[in-house]
Amino acid sequence: ILATILALVMALGLCTTSWAETTANCTAEGCVHKAAVGTTHYDTLAAAVEAATNGQTIVLLAGTAEDITVASGKDITIDLNGKMVKNVTSDTITVALGAKLTITGTGTVDNVTHGKAAIYNNGTVILNGGSYTRSAEAENDTTTSGGNSYYNILNHGVMTINATVEVKSSGHFSSLIANGYYSYTATDPRSGYVDGTNQAAPQLTINGGTFSGGINTVKNDDGASLVINDGHFSNITQATVQNNNTAEIHGGTFDAAGHDAFQNRYYAGGKNNGVFTITAGQFTGNVYSGEGATTAISGGTFKDAEGKAVDVSAYLVAGKQQNSDGSVGNKSYYYYPSTSDTTTSTTTKGSPKTFDAGVGIYAVTAVLSVTGMAWTAKKRH
């Protein structure tokens, strides 16, 4: 009997070390494990995510191909540690409602499957590092997916992206980052708000980073709010930022030469309010604000690919003017000495300084770009 018990104990011990062992038994040169939590190693990142308790950091030890889900109630960090996480068949990393994930370090989160994202968030995500890609994105255009296309990041929760992050795509069919819902009332949680699965009012804050590609580089959609404080955004297809609800830009560089630096669009129904506030930023490209949308610009510089000013005078808030170099600043006034002979008169305020850059500088006033006009009737990907 004793021999049987000892054999069972040894067997259980061997089973345990197949998925976890201490670093004392796993050298850097010979370690075959994918992830570590403290001194405990795991055969898969998924196993490490499941085992990690709130506040713990998982360090990626090697590249891995897995579909990862961070379950509700978890609050963990993944350090990419210079490695790659690639999906198998689903979204690469899914964060459930009620879960929180922070990603740090250099490394890559990649997705290679049609209709799936590198990050699909329904909870809370903070990206402090990493590159987020879709390396198998097909050659496509604005009307056909080519059989493999999707958002790199789909946010239906609360997400913050910070300065060292890179998100890039070679595609032209899907937006690079989608914040909010394609159709708010849709019953599919990937497209619409579903109580208990995702959040009623998704929020995306971008504090920096580099973002390139997609039909739109950042799309702010049904029911969502977007705040951009900094970052570099580039697009060669449609728009660097397309807003369909509520968005603010307080800084950053937005390069869409020949296309739209921003689009702002309103649709009736309460989830596509088309409210866009811009206080700063460097914008290259056309601008578009559709019927019913409210665009309020109090700062920033707006130019075309040749460095000529793009007229945004129709969207300026009170007390602001656009200068001939495309920059927006405080309105200037001329003051003239009084011609009155009475001693009670000092000076009178003359007419506001006229900004007449419309002659020979701007092609249009309140630009409705060709790209923007093409999509006013329906929302794009």
JOWO-V634208 format. One line per field, one symbol per residue. phi: phi as a letter, one per 20 degrees, with the letter a starting at -180 (. if undefined). burial: + if it has 9 or more other C-alpha atoms within 8 Angstrom, else -. A space follows every 10 residues. Layout:
phi: ???
burial: ???
//
This chain:
phi: .fffffffff ffffffffdb beffdbfgfd fdfebcdmed dcfcfgffff efdgnededf ebfbdbddce fgnebccdef lmdddcfdcd ffcddfgndc cddcnepcdc ccdgmcdfcc dddcccddao dcccfdgffb cfdcfmnbba ffcdddcdcc ddfeeccbbe ecedffcddn dfbgefefff dcfcgndcdf cgccdddroc cbonfcfcdd dgmdcccdda pdccbccbbf cdddccbccd rodcdcgncd fbcccdcfpn dcfldcdcda pdddpfcbcf fneddcdcao cccefenefd fcffdffgnd bdefenfdbf fdceddffef effeedcdff fggfedffem ddfbdlgdfg ffffcfebfd f
burial: ---------- -----+--++ +++--+---- --+++++--+ +++++++++- -+---+++++ ++++-+++++ ++-+++++++ +-++++++-+ ++++++++++ ++++++++++ ++++-+++++ ++++++++++ ++++--++-+ ++--++-+++ ++++++++++ +++++++++- ++++++++++ ++-+-+--+- ++++--+++- ++++++++++ ++++++++++ ++++++++++ ++++++++++ ++++++++++ ++++++++++ +++++++--- ++++++++++ ++++++++++ --++++++++ +++++--+++ +++-++---+ +++--++++- +-++------ ---------- ----+-++-- -+--+++++- ++--++---- -
//
